[in-house]
């Protein structure tokens, strides 16, 4: 299921995580060649993707919402 990005926060390992409208979280790592997300590296790139949709596997599996975190960006 595609869900829009509503914000971002960093996890305990200092990696950026997208907060989705459905209440789930998803890492937005740029880790070539497996994950190509250069937009996740910079503040401008992340801001440019607010509202864009990511495929939420947690929704597909019917998982409960992730814990609440304060938006860091």
Secondary structure, 3 states (H helix, E strand, C coil): CEEEEEEEEECCCCCEEEEECCCCEEECCCECCCECCHHHCCHHHHHHCCCCEEECHHHHCCCCCCCCCCCCC
